[in-house]
Amino acid sequence: MPQVTDEYMRSMLTVSAPYSVVILERGPAYGSPGSDAIVWEHGRRNFELRAAGVLALVCPVRDDSDVCGVGIFTAPPDQVARLMDEDPGVAAGLFTYHVHPCRSFPGDGLPPAPA
């Protein structure tokens, strides 16, 4: 592993910025009849939020847990909660969510997918 000095850490902490992280979970109507069309529109909305620069990272989770996804937003938690309340999947009860303030480094992103 590369060595990280205290000086480097201190300099990086000065450039961190506030973000909001959303944990999306299964709601009471998850998997109900007709939910596929609602999930499709939820996905469309995610693409719109990405295009608007509000949703920086979106990570669907496809395992057997209740977690359905994780998103990193560029907006403050109160604004993100309003956006999530308007999400078609949340409005239909397919999903619930938790919003948490966090910090990260502008310009960070996902590396290329492994081959």
C-alpha positions as CSV (number, residue, x, y, z in Angstrom):
1,M,0.0,0.0,0.0
2,P,1.2,3.5,-0.7
3,Q,2.4,5.5,2.3
4,V,0.1,8.4,3.3
5,T,1.7,11.1,5.4
6,D,0.1,13.3,8.0
7,E,0.8,16.3,5.9
8,Y,-1.1,14.8,2.9
9,M,-4.0,13.9,5.1
10,R,-4.2,17.4,6.5
11,S,-4.1,18.9,3.1
12,M,-6.8,16.6,1.8
13,L,-9.1,17.4,4.7
14,T,-9.1,21.0,3.7
15,V,-10.6,20.2,0.3
16,S,-13.3,17.9,1.5
17,A,-16.9,19.1,0.9
18,P,-20.4,18.3,2.2
19,Y,-22.6,15.8,0.5
20,S,-25.6,13.6,1.5
21,V,-25.7,9.9,1.4
22,V,-29.0,8.0,0.9
23,I,-29.6,4.4,1.9
24,L,-32.6,3.1,0.0
25,E,-34.4,0.1,1.5
26,R,-37.4,-2.1,0.7
27,G,-40.7,-0.6,1.7
28,P,-44.0,-2.2,2.6
29,A,-45.1,-2.4,-1.0
30,Y,-41.8,-3.8,-2.4
31,G,-42.4,-6.4,-5.1
32,S,-46.2,-5.7,-5.3
33,P,-48.1,-6.2,-8.5
34,G,-47.2,-3.4,-11.0
35,S,-44.1,-2.4,-9.1
36,D,-41.8,-3.1,-12.1
37,A,-43.2,0.0,-13.9
38,I,-42.7,2.1,-10.8
39,V,-39.2,1.0,-10.4
40,W,-38.5,1.8,-14.0
41,E,-39.7,5.4,-13.4
42,H,-37.6,5.5,-10.2
43,G,-34.6,4.6,-12.4
44,R,-35.6,7.3,-15.0
45,R,-35.7,9.9,-12.2
46,N,-32.2,8.8,-11.0
47,F,-30.9,9.4,-14.5
48,E,-32.6,12.9,-14.5
49,L,-31.0,13.7,-11.1
50,R,-27.6,12.5,-12.4
51,A,-28.0,14.7,-15.5
52,A,-28.9,17.7,-13.3
53,G,-25.8,17.1,-11.3
54,V,-27.7,16.4,-8.0
55,L,-27.1,12.7,-7.8
56,A,-23.3,12.2,-8.1
57,L,-23.2,8.4,-7.6
58,V,-26.0,5.9,-7.7
59,C,-25.4,2.3,-6.7
60,P,-28.2,-0.2,-7.0
61,V,-27.8,-3.1,-4.5
62,R,-28.9,-6.5,-5.7
63,D,-28.6,-8.9,-2.9
64,D,-30.9,-10.6,-0.4
65,S,-30.8,-7.8,2.1
66,D,-33.4,-5.0,2.6
67,V,-30.9,-2.5,1.1
68,C,-31.9,-1.6,-2.5
69,G,-29.4,1.1,-3.2
70,V,-27.0,3.8,-2.1
71,G,-26.7,7.3,-3.6
72,I,-24.4,10.2,-3.0
73,F,-26.1,13.6,-3.6
74,T,-24.5,17.1,-4.0
75,A,-27.4,18.7,-2.1
76,P,-27.9,19.1,1.7
77,P,-29.9,16.5,3.6
78,D,-33.1,18.5,3.9
79,Q,-33.2,19.1,0.1
80,V,-32.4,15.4,-0.6
81,A,-35.2,14.3,1.7
82,R,-37.6,16.5,-0.3
83,L,-36.3,14.9,-3.5
84,M,-36.7,11.4,-2.1
85,D,-40.2,12.1,-0.9
86,E,-41.1,12.9,-4.5
87,D,-39.4,9.7,-5.9
88,P,-42.1,7.5,-7.5
89,G,-40.8,4.3,-5.7
90,V,-40.9,6.1,-2.3
91,A,-44.3,7.6,-3.0
92,A,-45.7,4.2,-3.9
93,G,-44.2,2.6,-0.8
94,L,-41.8,0.4,-2.7
95,F,-38.8,2.0,-1.0
96,T,-38.0,3.8,2.2
97,Y,-34.8,5.8,2.8
98,H,-32.4,7.3,5.2
99,V,-30.5,10.5,4.5
100,H,-27.2,11.2,6.2
101,P,-24.8,14.2,5.9
102,C,-21.3,13.2,4.9
103,R,-18.1,14.6,3.5
104,S,-16.0,13.5,0.6
105,F,-13.5,14.8,-2.0
106,P,-14.8,16.7,-5.0
107,G,-13.8,14.9,-8.2
108,D,-13.7,11.4,-6.6
109,G,-15.5,8.8,-8.6
110,L,-15.6,5.1,-9.3
111,P,-12.6,3.5,-11.0
112,P,-13.2,1.6,-14.2
113,A,-15.0,-1.7,-13.7
114,P,-12.8,-4.8,-13.3
115,A,-12.4,-6.9,-16.4
